[in-house]
């Protein structure tokens, strides 16, 4: 079982940039299905065009039991920092079930 955090505010679509995300829906993902666990709030790491590693650390702390995040877009600096901290990143934009279905069917979580 893999725990992931998905940037979707409505549970239907993935469309938000990592830096502007203020809520993540948490899912446990198995070989063929997923289960919603809860919604967690974070302070969006990019404010007024800037960000800091401390803001990334805040997101990582809230998602500490997750091994991956799913967002529409993530900047290069943020992606590098998150991956160095051990967080896997998947990007995809569109219908939530389609994006998560692709991650499961292609066994992207391992």
N, C-alpha and C positions, 0 to 999 in steps of 0.2 A: 504494500500500500504506500502511496506517495501523497504527501500533503502539498497542495499548491495554493497560491493566492492569485485570484483573477480580478483584474480591474474592470468591473462592470457595475454601473450604478443601478441598472434596471433589471439585471439578470437575463437580459435578452441579447445585448450586443456588447462587443469589446471595441471601444473607440477612443479611449483616453490615453494621453501621453503619460508616461511614468511620473514625470515631474509635476503633473497637475492632479494626479490621483489622490483622492482623500478617503476612499473606501475600497477595501478589497473583500471579495467574497472568498471564503476559504472552503476548499473541497478536498476530500480524500478520494484519490483516484486509484482504481484497481486496473486489472488487465483488460476489462471490458466495460466498466461502468464507473460512475463517480457519484459521490454523496455530498450534498451541501452540509457544512458544519456550522458556519456562522459568518457574520459580517463584522469586519474590524475597521475602525477608523484610524487614519494616520494623518499627520500634518504633511501636506503636499511639500515635497522637497524643493521645488522651484518656486520661488516667490519673487515677483517683480524682476523677472529675467535673470536671476542669479540663484546659485545653490552652493551648498557647502558639504563637506564630507560629514559634518555633524548631522545635517538634515538627512543624509542617506543612512547614517547609523540609527537615527530615530525610526525610520521605516524598517530597517533590518531587525531592530529590537522587537517591534510589534509583530513581525512575521518570522520570528526566530525558530518556530517549529515547522516552517515551510521550506521545502527544498527548491522551489521554483516560483517565479511570478509569470503571469501572462498579461501583457499590455499591448496596446496598439503600436506604440512607438516608444523608444528609449534613446536618449542621447548617448553618444560614444563615451563621454567621460563617466556618466552614471553607470553605463553598462560595464565598463572596465572595473569600476570600484565595486559594484555589486558582485561581479564574478570573482574578483580577488577575495571577497568575503565568503565565497562559497555558494552564492545564490545563482541558480540557473535562470536564464531568461528566455522566454518564448514571446515572439511578437506575432501578432495577427490581428487583423481588423475584420469585423463582420459579426455574423450571428454567433452568439456564445456557444451554442451546441455544436455548430460546425467546426469552430476552432478547437474546442476541447475534444471533439470526436476525432479530428485529424491527429492531435497529440496522442490519443489513445491508440488509434488504429495503426499509426506508424511506430508505435512503441518508443516514442521519443523520451519517455521518462526512464526507460531501461527495463 
